[in-house]
Amino acid sequence: MGDVLLEAKDVKKYFPITKGLIYSKVLGNIKAVDGISFSINEGDIFGLVGESGCGKTTTAKLILLLEDITSGSILFRGKNIAQLTKEELKWYRSSVQAMFQDPHGSLSPRMKVGDIIAEPMEVNLNLSKAEIKDKVSEILTDVKLDPASAQLYPHEFSGGQRQRIALARAIVINPSLVILDEPVSAMDVSVRAQLINLLTDIQKRMRLTYIVIAHDLATVRHMSNRMAIMYLGKIVECGSSEAIYTQPLHPYTKALLSAALPSRPGVWQSRKILHGEVPSPINPPLGCRFHPRCFYCQDVCREAEPQLENAEADHQAACHFWKDSINSSGVAFSLRNLPLST
């Protein structure tokens, strides 16, 4: 892979809880993202996985500058995105695009498809109307849609087709990084597989970098080469997808993987069942945040917060007992070929 494209350093995002309308008083903070660090190289497909509420989408919003960072920094090609000048900000917004979970909500119902796809080019590129029209036809062909569909409105398409339109809008100005927030979660299995293959093909052909945010482990396994597991605002495991899926080190990762459907239905498999609910991000547990639900919990887990440690060259885990997992993964079935129906 290439050089580092995006790097997060101890990034935090707290949402204040206030009382009162005029003289508001801060009562506490929702710690949506609480000190995460990772790096993404050019050409990577980086998966971000975890339960709802773990901070995945908030992380994406911070990268997209839809939310302000409370502390820490995010660097894009070595530049701190919170300190960009007006010209640099325009460059950054054209270099980082997003494809959201709900294409029905992200596409304007009052605009024709051709106008939706053309809008980023009109804002960011100095092209004639004829060149923009040709580019719209070209990009619609690339995402396997008829160029004549440029004259239709979003409501005239199926959900899978609308997601292809959203993809066309995201890649039409040749960005460096595309954030895919649950890109296939609302689709049927057959349509999901088609779109995943399309996303992968386009990534290779255009040499894009992806951040794939998903709770679907099969989708992330099929697409990503590197990934991070988040829990309650923290990254608990990070590294190559192959290493994490074949030798998970953190108990939370093991529980997620054991809950996935087996590659051979009907074959018995042991499961790591998580009990209880995810703790409140307003007042997270002391020590390891996962310890109230952990099946390996010991006294040190309740007292000291574990830090990400290098287990291998590209595999880190934040667990006091990750070394015990080297000899026993705790997952009793193969995770190499998770089906796309999980």
C-alpha positions, 0 to 999 in steps of 0.5 A, a space after each residue: 500500500 501507499 503512504 499514510 493518507 489519514 491519521 487520527 491521534 487521540 481523537 475525542 468527541 464529547 457532547 455536553 448535556 445541558 440544563 436550562 434554555 437561557 442560563 444553561 448549565 453543563 451537567 455532564 458529557 456524552 463521550 461518543 468518541 474517547 481517545 481513538 488513534 489509527 492510520 489509513 494508508 492510500 489504497 486501504 479499505 479500512 473497516 470500522 466495526 462495532 455495535 450501535 452507539 459505539 462511536 463509528 458514525 461519530 468518527 465518520 462525521 469528525 472526518 467529514 467535518 460535520 462535527 467539531 473535534 473536542 480534542 486530539 487531531 485528524 491529519 489528512 496528507 499530513 495537514 490537520 483538518 481542523 486548521 485548514 485555510 479556506 482554500 485548503 478546506 475546499 481541496 479537502 472537501 473535494 478529496 473526501 466524499 461519503 456514501 450514506 446508509 439511506 440513499 432515499 434520504 441523501 438524494 434530493 427528491 426535487 432533483 433529477 439524477 443527472 443534476 444530483 451527480 453533476 452538482 459536485 463537478 459544478 462546485 469543484 471542477 472547471 468544466 463546460 456543460 457538455 463535459 459535465 454531461 459526458 461525465 455524468 453519462 460515463 459515471 452512470 455507466 461505471 456504476 451499471 446504470 443506463 445513462 438515460 436514467 439521468 433524466 429520472 428522479 430518485 423515487 423512480 429507482 429501487 433502493 439498490 439503484 439509488 445507492 448506485 446513484 449515491 456512489 456515482 455522486 461520491 466518486 464523480 470528482 475522483 476523491 482520494 477517500 470515500 467513507 461508506 457508512 453502512 452501504 449495504 445494510 438495508 438491501 437484500 442479499 443478492 443486491 448486497 453482493 452485487 453492490 459490494 463487488 461493484 464497490 470493490 471493482 471501482 476501488 481498484 480501478 480508481 485507486 480509491 481509499 475506503 473507510 467501511 463503517 458496518 456492523 455486518 462482519 461478512 461485509 467488512 471481511 469481504 471488502 477490507 484489508 485492515 480494520 478496527 473494532 470499537 466499543 463504547 467510544 474506544 478502539 479495542 482491537 486494530 490490525 489486518 483483517 486476516 489477523 483479526 478474523 483468524 486470531 481475535 485477541 479481545 473478548 469483545 471481538 471474539 463475541 462479535 465473530 462467534 455471533 456471525 452465521 457459520 459458513 456451513 449452516 447446521 454445524 454446531 459451534 460454540 458461542 461467546 454470549 454477551 450478557 447485559 447492556 452496553 454501559 452509558 457513554 455518560 458515565 463509562 465503567 472504570 478500568 476496561 470499559 468492556 469488563 461488566 460484560 466480559 467472560 474473562 473479567 478479573 480484578 485488574 480489569 475493573 481497576 486499570 484501563 488497558 492500552 492498545 499493545 502490539 501483538 504482531 506487526 499489524 495487530 493491536 489489542 487493548 486487553 490485559 490478557 490478550 497474550 492468553 488468546 495467542 494459544 486459544 482464540 476462543 472461536 470454534 469455527 472457521 471465519 475465513 468464509 463468512 457468508 454475505 447473509 450475516 
